[in-house]
Amino acid sequence: MTVLQLVFLVLAVITVGSAVGVVTSKNIFYSALLLIACLFTVAGFYILLEAPFLAAVQVLIYVGAIAVLIIFAVMLTEKMMSKDVRALNEQWWIALIVAICLAGVMLYVVVTADWHVSTAPPPTDAVAALGKTLLSTYVLPFEVASVLLLMTLIGSIIIAREEKEGEQ
């Protein structure tokens, strides 16, 4: 077993373990922390795939923005952190059936697909080409995504403020 295979296996175990922890944890704050661990390990997969730009984007946007925003929303909403909040979903068995079906479909695809590994090296100017494309061809969707993230942040602050004012 090579070092890369060992690193892949360690990342896979941590990713799957933290993903299972996200959906099974009864404490929403711990779920958010496990989500951050899962997103970090996905960035590790990007590094293994020799895509450092995608790894950086994964860490900056998903871990740095989305997950921290979720944690702030949870911490600002005191009701979610109290012991009285019931964290069990009554329809967990439906989600389990759907998850088993999806796992079966993915297993079928992995077993039956004819996988070919390319030996060609990745292009050296991929990051520059991606940057030019994002800021020329796809500038409108790029800006819409940034405005959407800003609106999410403002909305969570407004919701948290309204709950704080309602308690006082």
Buried (B, 14 or more C-beta within 10 A) or exposed (E): EEEEEEBBEEBEEBBEBBBEBBEEBEBBBEBBBBBBBBBBBBBBBBBBEEBEEBBBBBBEBBBBBBBBBBBBBBEBBEEBEEEEEEEEEEEEEEEEEEEEEEEEEEEEEEEEEEEEEEEEEEEEEEBEEBEEEEEEEEEEEEEEEEEEBEEBBEEBBEEBEEBEEEEE
